[in-house]
Amino acid sequence: MTRRILIVDDEREFTADLRAMLQEKGSDVSVTATKTEAREAVRRDKPQLIVLGSIRPRGDAFKLHQWLKRTAVTSTVPIVVVDVPHEKQLLHGWRRDEGMRLDAADYFARPLKLTVLVSFIEKMLDEATRKIRVLVADDHAVVREGICALVNLQKDMLIVGEAVNGEDAIEKTDALLPNVVLMDIAMPVLNGIEAMRRITERCKDVKVLVLSQYDDEGNIAASREAGAFDFIPKKSVSSQLLEAIRMAC
């Protein structure tokens, strides 16, 4: 699977050299030089890692960082910050107060060896892509919280989002690209069976696991017909769910 990286920085030589080295490693790399371009690239490319450097005007990199953390598709994506050289930081780059509020995988300042940066990026990508990405779709907040707590305890799994109805599940599957969707059947707006049918038709690589208290033969058969990978009664979630997620991937 091709790994997608977004570089946001306005220094052309740095971005060109870094892009070339990452492409040699087999990654699909996009480069942008402004906050607006970066937002468009996020929506278009759905990157799996972001290298966030320095852009003008000063402060835009931090504003972009905040937007990335608030946006569903990038809220769990690793961000690697690369600042300008120390002697330039009074006029350009990241302000000290911004750096203190960073939520990033790591912080680097130029000059630095690109081989070191690329090695770190490769390590972060390996960790990010090795985890099973899970979307939880259930209209009951308490149920979602319980499932998320259980899944987040697993080192090989990552909750990428939550959906409150079938339409929401379809939209977030398109946006967040989970490996597994945990789907309730009885939900408002659009039920889980129809949502599952649309997801499995549109997203061939996504596996849907049905979690329902309605574990009669009719619902099990309807789920299978709609493309469910497995059906798990909610009363058995703690003993079967994690095994089913791993088997799906």
N, C-alpha and C positions, 0 to 999 in steps of 0.2 A: 504494500500500500504506500503510495506517495505521501510524504509528509509535507504539510503546508506551513510555510513560515512567512510572516510579514515583518519587513524592516521599515521603521519609521525614522528617518533622519535626513537632514538637508546637506550633509557633507558628501558630495558625489564620489570622491575617491574612496572614502571609507565604505559606502554602501555598495559600490561596484566590486570592490575586492572581497567584501564579506559575502555578497551574493554569489560570486563566482565560486568561492570555496564551499559554500553550502550546496550549490548545485552539483558540484563534483561529488558530494556525498549522497546525491540522489534526491534532494529535497526540491520541492516546487516553491520558489521564492518570489514574493512580490515586494516592490520597493515604492514607498511614498515619501513625500517631503513636506506635507502639510497635514494639519488635523482633519480637514475636510476630505482630502484624498484617502487618509487612513480609515476614516469611518466608512467610506464607500468600499474600500478594499475588504474590510471586515465583513460587511454585508454580502459582498460578492464571493469572497474566497473562503470564508470561515476558517481562519488560520488555527493551527494547533499550538503555535508558539509565536510570541511577538517580541521582537527586539526594538525597544523604544529608546531612541537616542534623543538628540536635541533638535528642535525645530523652532522657527520664528513665527510670530513674536514670542518672546520669552514668556513662559507660563503656559503656552499651548500644550506642551508635552504633558504637564501635570493635569491639565483639564482633560486631555485625551485619556490619560491613565484613569482618572475618575470615571469617565464615560465607559471605558472598557470594563471596569469592575461592576458597573451598574447594568451593563447590557448582558442579556441572557447568554448569547452565543459565545461571549468571551469572559464571563465571570469566573470561570474555572481554568482559563487558559494561562499557562505560565508566561510571565512578562520578565524579560531581562533588560535592565536599564543600563545604557551606555552613555556616560556623561562626557562633556568636553574636557580637555586638559585643565588641570587645577588653575593654571595662570589665566585662563579665560572665563572662569566660573563667576567672576564678579559681574560680567556683562552678558554672558550667554550661558546656556545650559540650565541645569536644575538649581533652584534656590535651596538654601539649607533647610528652610521650613518645609518645603515640598518634599525633600528627601526624608525628613522625619516622618512624613505621613505616607510613605510609599508602601504598597503591598506588592512586592516583586520577588521573583525567585532569587535574584542576586543583583548587585550593583557593581558596575565596572566604570573606570574613568580612563580615557585615552591620555597618553599613548599606551597601547597594550598589544601584545602579540595576538594576531587574529587566530593563530592555531589554538591558543588557550581558550579564546572565546568560542570558537567552533566546537572544541571538545566539550565545553560546558553545555552548549546548546544541544549537542548530540545526546549528552547524558540526560538532560531535561526532557527531550523528545522521547527517548527510550522509556523513561518513567511515565510520561503522560500517555503515550500510545499503548503501553502495556496494560493499563488499567481498563477494566470493563466499564463502559459509560452507561449509566442507568438513568432512565426517565421514569418517574412514578406518576401514574394517572389515577386519581381517586378523588371523589368530591368531598370526602371527609378529612378535615385537617388533622384530626388526631391519628387517623390511620396512616396518612402520609408521613407524619412526624415519626411514628413508630417504625415504619419501614425504612425511612431515611436514616434513622439512628442505627438500625441493625446493619444496613448496607455500608454506611460510612465507617463502621468499625473494621471493615475488611480492607486489608492492604492492597488487594488486587481489584478493588471496585471504587467507583466514583459516582456520586449522584450529580448529574448535570442539570437537572431541572425537575419541576413538579407541574402537573397539569390538573385542572379542576373539573374538566368535562371532556367529552370526546373531540370536539372541535379544537379545544386547547391542546389536546394530545397530538393531533395531526400537525398543527402549526409548530409546536415545539419539537416534534420529531424532525420536521423539515429544517428548523433553525439550528438545533443542537446536535444533530447527528448521533444519537445514542446507539450503542450496540444492542441494548435490551430495553424494551418498554414493559413495565409492570402495569397491567391494565385491569381496572375494575369493569364490571359489566353494566351495573345499574348506575348511570350518571346522567345529569341533566344536559340539555342542549342537543347532544348526540350521544347515543349509548355506546358502550365499549365494543360491542360486536361490529357495528357499522364503522366505528373509528378504526378498529383493527383491520377490517377488510380493506379500507382505503390505504392504511399505512403499509400493509404487506404487498399491495399492488404497486405502490409508488416507490417503496424503499425495500428492495429485495434483500439487502444485507441486514436489515433490522429484524430481530427476533422479538415476538410479543409473547409474554407470559401472562396468562389470565389469573387474577387473584379475585375470588368472589366467594361470598357466603352462600350463593345459590349454586350448589354443586350437584344439581340433578342432572340426569342423563341428557335432557333437552338442551341445557345451557352448555354442557361439555361438548355435545355434538355440534351445536351452532358455532362454538368457538373454534373447533377443529376446522370446520368448513370455511370459516373466515380467515384461517391462516395461522391460528395460534400454535406456537411451538410446544406449549405445555399448559395444563390447567391445574392450578393449585388452590385448594379450599383455604379460605382465610384462617380457619381454625388450625390449619397445619403449617402456617407460614414459617414459624420459627424453625421447624425441622426440615422443611423441603425447599424453601425459597433460595437459599444461598447455593445449594447443590444444583438447582435448576438453572440459575443464572450462569453458573460456570459451565454447565453442559451446553447451554445455548451458544456459548462462544468457543 
